[in-house]
Amino acid sequence: MDLDFKYPRATSEKALLDWIYLGASRTKIAGPPFDIDAGRLNKARLERLAKAMSIETPLGMYLEGKRKYDEDPEVEANDSLNA
């Protein structure tokens, strides 16, 4: 609990996994975008939570899509404009 809030707050890893879960379900919610700073996530926590939520496969699919996105030459060129 964060003392400034009266409700439990999720970690970034849990929030991403919730978004992946909802995006993979039969809702109209789109999955998370690939342009996140994944380097700030705790990989061990992400994997542990994905296992606890039984969404290792959707997480793997998201991370593979993100890897491809990050390696896309057009994305790299666009990102270099912001540097």
C-alpha positions in Angstrom: 0.0 0.0 0.0 1.1 3.5 -0.8 0.3 5.7 2.1 -0.9 8.5 -0.3 -3.6 6.1 -1.7 -6.4 4.3 0.1 -6.3 1.3 -2.3 -3.6 -1.2 -3.3 -1.5 -0.1 -6.2 -0.3 -2.4 -8.9 3.3 -2.7 -10.0 4.1 -1.8 -13.6 4.7 -5.5 -14.3 1.2 -6.5 -13.0 -0.4 -3.7 -14.9 1.2 -4.8 -18.1 0.1 -8.4 -17.5 -3.5 -7.3 -16.8 -3.5 -5.4 -20.0 -2.1 -8.4 -21.9 -4.7 -10.6 -20.3 -7.6 -8.3 -21.2 -6.3 -7.8 -24.7 -6.1 -11.5 -25.3 -9.6 -12.1 -23.9 -12.8 -11.7 -25.9 -13.3 -8.1 -24.9 -13.0 -5.1 -27.2 -9.9 -3.9 -25.3 -6.8 -3.8 -27.5 -3.6 -5.2 -26.1 -0.8 -3.0 -24.9 1.2 -1.0 -27.3 4.8 -2.0 -28.2 6.3 1.5 -27.6 6.8 1.0 -23.9 10.1 1.2 -22.0 10.3 -2.5 -21.1 13.8 -2.0 -19.8 12.3 -0.5 -16.7 10.3 -3.7 -15.9 11.6 -6.3 -13.4 11.9 -9.4 -15.7 11.8 -11.9 -12.8 8.7 -10.3 -11.4 7.1 -10.2 -14.8 7.7 -13.9 -15.4 6.7 -14.9 -11.9 3.4 -13.0 -12.2 2.7 -14.3 -15.7 3.2 -17.9 -14.4 0.8 -17.2 -11.4 -1.8 -15.8 -13.8 -1.3 -18.7 -16.3 -0.5 -16.3 -19.2 3.1 -17.2 -20.0 2.1 -17.8 -23.7 0.4 -14.4 -24.2 3.3 -12.7 -22.5 5.7 -14.5 -24.8 3.7 -13.5 -27.8 3.6 -9.9 -26.6 7.4 -9.8 -25.9 8.1 -11.4 -29.3 6.0 -8.7 -31.0 7.7 -6.0 -29.0 11.1 -7.4 -30.0 10.1 -7.3 -33.7 8.7 -3.8 -33.3 11.9 -2.6 -31.6 14.1 -4.1 -34.3 12.0 -2.6 -37.2 14.2 -0.1 -39.1 11.4 2.3 -39.5 10.8 2.4 -35.7 14.5 2.8 -35.1 14.7 5.7 -37.6 11.6 7.3 -36.1 13.1 7.0 -32.6 16.4 8.5 -33.6 14.5 11.7 -34.5 13.5 12.1 -30.8 17.1 11.7 -29.5 
